[in-house]
Amino acid sequence: MTGDLAASALGLARVFTEGGRLIVVAPGRNDHAQHVAVEFIHPAVVGARSLPAVAANVDELAHRVSPGDGLLVLVPPGGFDHELPAAALVLTTDPEASEPELVQWYHVLWELVQVGLEHPGLTGGAALQGGDSTSFLYPFLDAAESSEEDLLDALRASASGKAAESAELSARTVAENDAELSDVAGAIDACRHRGNAVHTVGNGGSSSDAARLARLLRSRDVSANCLAADPAVITALANDLGVDRIFARQVEATVRPGDVLVVFSTSGASSNLLAALEVEVIQHVTTVTSAGYGGGALAEHPATNHRLTVDSTSVHRIQEAQGVLMDQLCARLSRQREVSR
């Protein structure tokens, strides 16, 4: 990745303190921009601050970005040559970074920003009033610390530790799911040969994971769509039927016998995902669940055919491991198709 992540995070904390927003653009990979936005607006970590972030398209930047905002460009593999509007802080990522590396990078960016905000002497803000401190993310840091260089050194060391922790969990997760990954790749390839479709689904950050898998599968000539991607459908169903039915109704309407349904969750316990597994057509669908907490209730559901599980309770580390599983799945799918030619 480009630049000093710790320094960038501290700069972004100052942008937020001064009333700015984070505008995120990811050409060709808007699911990543949406993932960043939801991390900042609705953090899954209890006690973390909600911060203004917007996922934008490239052609919207001139109208979206104000001079006091932060701008994050997740640079695509082919590079980024668009003119950028003036912003208080511009962050860019390495175009050669893998998609799992991107996820880990912006997860740690979020964590470092939260810690920076707990050092009001260095960000110009006020100390957290009420609620829970998020200092548990980096418990060795003193909230009263006044030396910027000491803070940055500590954040760099801890970010490195987070990367090592993520790499270890991801490697272990791939090893533990080795056979299941090959089976799921085979099921998706068979689905493609039948002329059927793959449907993906999830809530929050997991919805962007689901959208990413659908995008990656489409790039491999697999018919795939994300059931969480259409805000008009989601909001209509949530408003009229309730949140618990937003995916079950879509499964009833769009999923056909012979299709594959891939369900993403960090907890493995979301009621609207479990409800989607109760729809009658599921009896004739290949279902795959990808969840943390050892798989949770989704993995235990009798309608689940394949279980890609992550043995962790850390939301960010779970999603990072799921990203690696996703890459492995796509690689195995590509290999299977090469062998069958």
N, C-alpha and C positions, 0 to 999 in steps of 0.2 A: 504494500500500500504506500501511497505517497505521503510524505511529511511525517511529522511527529504527532502520533495519535493523542498523547497526553496533552501536549500544547494545544492541539486543535480542539480537544474537548473543553479545556479551560477557557479558550476563546469563545466557544459556543455557549458555555455557561454564562459568560459575560453578555453575549448577545441576548439571551433570555432575560437576564437580570435587567437589561436596559429596555425591555419591552419588545424585542424583536422576535421573529418567528424563524423556524427552520423550513425552508422550501427544498424539496427533494425531487430530483429528476433522474430517471433511469431509462434512457432510450432503448426501446425494444424489450425492456424487462421491467415493466411498470409494477409487477408484483413485488419487486424489491423495494421500490419507492413507497408502496402502500405498507409494506412491512415496517419500514423505518417510521412512517407517520404514526402507525398504531402503537409502536413501542413508546413513542414520546407522549402521545395523547392519552393512551389508556395503558399505562405500564402494568404488567402482570405482577410485579413485585410489590407486596404490601408496604405502604408507607412512602412510596416513591411519588415525586411530584408529577402532576400532569402538565405537560409543556406543549406549546402551540407548534404543530408541524403539519405540513401540507404536501401531499404527493401531487406533482404537477407534470404536465406534458411539456415537451420542449417548446412548442409554439405558444405556450401560455406564459413563458417566463417573463417576458417584457411587461406583462400586466400583473403578474403574481408577486414579483420580487420588489420590495422596498429597500432603500439604502441601508436601513438598520437591521435588515434580516440576515440570517445565515443561509447560504446556498450550498447544498450538497449535490454533486454530480457523480452518480455511479457510472463511470465511463465504460461504454460497451467495448467488446474486443476489437472492433474496427476503429476505435478512437472517437473523439468528440471535437468537432470543429465549429460548433455554433457559437455565435457571439453571446457573451454572458452579460446580463445587466449588472449595474453597480450593486454591491452588497457589502455589508459590514465584514463578512467573513465568507470566503469561498473554499470549500473542501472538495477534493477530487480523489477518486480511487484509481488504483492501478488497473488498466485495461486487461492485463494478463491474469488478474486474480480469478480464481475459480469461484463458482457460485457459493459453495460452502464457506470459502474464505471471506467473501463479501458479508455473509450473514454474521459470521463471528466478528468481523470488523465493526459493523454497526451496532451489534449487541454491546461490545466493549465500549464503543463510543458513548452509548447511552449510559452505561454504568459510570464511566468517568465523568460525564456531565453531571450526573446526580451527585457524585462526591464533590465536584467543584462547587456546586450550589450550597453545599454544607460548609463552605469556607467563605463566609460573607466578607471577610477582610480582604480576600483576594479577588472576589467577583464583584464587589461593590453593592451587594444586596443585603438583605436582612436575614438573620438567623431563622430557621424553620420555626414557625409558630404552630403548636398543636400537632396532632398526628404522631406518627412514628418516624424516627430518624432512619435513613437508609445507610447509616454508617456501617451497618453489618456487612455491606458489600465489600468493604475494605476496612475491617475492624481495627487495624493497627494505626489508622490515621487519626490524629487528634483534630477535632473540629475547630479548635482555637489556633491551629497552626498558622503562622504568619509569614513563613518563608516560601515564596513561590517555587524556588528551585528545589527545596526539600520536598514539597508536595509533588512536583513533576517527577522527580526521581522515584518517589514512592509509587506513583501511579504507573510509571513505566515498568517498574519491577513487578507490580501486581498484574498489569495487563499481560506481561510475559507469562506469569503464572497461570492466568486464565486461559491463554492459548495452549499451554502444555496440558492443562486439565481437559480442555475440549478435545485436543488431539488424542489423548489417552482414552477418553470415553468413546469417541468416534471409532477408533480402531477396535476397541473391545466390542462395540455394538455391531460392527460389520462382521466380526468373527462369530458372534453369538447368533446372528441372523443369516449366516452364509447359505444354508440350504434353502431357507424360506425365500431369500432374495432370488435365487435361481428359479424357484417354483413360481414366484409372482411374475418374473420376466417371461416365463413360459406361458403363463395364463394370459398376459397382455398380448403376446405374439399370436397366440391362438385366437384371441378376440379379434385382432386385426385381420387375420386370415378369414374369419367368418364374416367380416364386414360389419362387425359390431363396434360399439364405442366404449371408451373409458370415461367415467365420471369421477371427479374428485371433489372433496368437500372438507370444510373445517371452519372454525370460528377465529376471528381476530388474526393474530400472527399466523395461526395454522391455516386460515383461509388464503393467505398469500403463499404459503407453502403449497397448498392445493392448486392454486393458480399457476405456480411455477412448474409443478409436475405436468399439468395439462399443457403448458407451453413447450416444455422439453419433449413431451411425447408427440405433439404435433410436428415438431421439427424432425421427428423420426417417422413421419407419415402414418402416425396412429391418430385416428379420430378421437379427440379428447376435449372435454369441456369441464369447467369448474362451476359447480352449483352455487358457489358463494360469490360469483363475479358480477351478477347483474343487480345493481342497487334497487332498480324499480321492482323487480320480482321479490327481492328479500324484504324490502320495506312494506310492500303491499301485503305479503303473507304475514309478516310480524304484526302489522297493524290490525289485520282482520282476523287472523287465526291464532296469533300468539307466537312468541319466539320458538317454542318447543316444536312447532309444526313447519318451520321455514324450509327444512330440508326434506322431511317426510313427504310433503305435498309435491315437491319437485321430483322426488324419486317416483312417486305415483304417476306423474305427468310425463316424464321424459326417459326414464330408465326402462330398457326393454330386456326380455329374456335373452341371455347370452352375453350381456354387457358385463363390464367390470366396474365396481365401485370401490374407490380408494378413500378411506376416511382418515384425516389427520387430526390429532389432538395431543396436547401436552399432558393433560391429566388423565385422559382415557375415560372420563366420567361425564362428559357433556350430555345433558338430557336430550338436546335436539339431535345429536348424532346417534344416540341410542334409539331414539324414535325412528330415525331413518332406516334402521335395521329391522324394524317391526312391520314395514310395509310388505304386502303380500308378494309383490314381484321379486323381492329379495330372495325368495326360495329358488329362483331360477337365474340368479346373478352370482358371479364370483365376487366375494367381498374381501377386501384387504383393509386391515386397520394398522395404523402407524401411531403409536402412543408412548408416552413416558410413563413413569411410575410402574414400570414392569408391564405395561399394557393396560392396566386398569380394567374397568368393567367392559370396555369395548373388546378387549382381547378375550374376555371370558364369555362374551355373548354367543349363544349357540348358532347365530347366523353368520359369524365370522369364519371365513375359510382359511385365511392366511394372516399371520400376526407378525408384524415388524415392531419389535418392542425395544425400548430404551430403558435401561435400569438406572434411572436418575430421578431426582426430585427438583432439580434446578431447571426452571423454564427455559432459560437461554441455552444451557448446555444440551437440553433435550432437543430443542429445535436445531441446534448446530449438528447434532448427531443424525437427526432426521434428514437434514440436507445432504449429509454424506451418504446415507442410505439411498436417497433419491438418485444421486450421481451413480452409485454402484448399480442400482436397478437399471438405469438407462444404459450404462455401459454393457451390462449383461444382455439386455434386450438387443443392443446393436450386434454383440458377438453371436447371439443365437441366430439372428437374421443372416449374418455372414456365413455361418455354417450351413444354413438351410438352402443357400443359393447354389 
